[in-house]
Amino acid sequence: MQSRRKPRRENKSPQNLEMMRRAGLLVWEALHRVVAPMIRPGVTTREIDAAVERTFREHHALSLFKNYVPEGTNVPPFPAVTCISINEEVVHGIPGPRQLKEGDIVSIDTGCKLDGWCGDAAYTYPVGQVDPEVRRLLEVTQGVLDLAIGLMATASRWSQVAAEMEKYVKDHGFFVVEAFVGHGIGREMHEDPQVPNFVSDQLKKSGDFALEPGLVIAIEPMVNMGTKRVRTRPDRWTQVTADRRPSAHFEHSVAVTADGPYVLTAAPGKDRPTTSGGIHKSITLGETLNPP
């Protein structure tokens, strides 16, 4: 989801982060305990969306997506609690009667507000057996998100992380989507700063920011197989690759703390890269990673 205007950035206290972790855990539960078992041929995207909506309602959480309208636009309100994007759909796919098929890939993006604090994450699932090159696309996209989180332990500015993300994707022969970027998150879904997965002139001139304790950002690389260009479907929400080849999307909400990155939408016990239970290795700038 993109917003034309964002609330001014406000660093979060440790107490704020624990409230955001509660929202993040609920998003994790929706994506991985509720949605994951439903990823099979014959299930409709509307059924997946309904299951996530029930989960949020049972926990008295508000959907961040349903009825959302980007400020300054005249697009219709988004009609669902999840964005579900299949194959060549990059982001903002609208759930409906479409059934998943063997060999599809499906990106589920969702977020909620719990007790006044937000969590936002996305995950791309394979449906059964997928083409090996499509599987590699998923691995590289998840790998570049893990890379970004690991680098946050040592980088001082976001531009350092973005440069390594862009290089990683290009080195694997894929393309970073530049039309959509991540964002700050806290009491609102979209806060400052904008969080690109690449280095642009705007980032170099005025968009860069320090990785300092209390910063919380949603990092969401979208990676295309054949081109960075995207197009908007007539529903005015769904974005598709210009060449109709597949796209993948992974996202976490991540806080910077004095002890390193804190992955607010990670699984229980997997939220700290520097702990034995963490899933994201702490990475030094310039370190060479093996392909995922």
Buried (B, 14 or more C-beta within 10 A) or exposed (E): BBBEEBBEBBBBEEEBBEBBBBBBBBBBBBBBEBBEEBBEEEBBBBBBBBBBBEBBEEBEBBBBBBEBEBEEEEEEEBBBBBBBBBBBBBBBBBBEEBEBEEBBBBBBBBBBBBEEBBBBBBBBBBBEEBEEEBEBBBBBBBBBBBBBBBBBBBBEEBBBBBBBBBBBBEEBEBBBBBBBBBBBBBBBBBBBBBBBBBBBEEBEEEBBBEBEBBBBBBBBBBBBBBBBEBBEEEEEBBBBBBBBBBBBBBBBBBBBBEEBBBBBBBBEEBBBBEEEEBBBBBBEEEEEBEEB
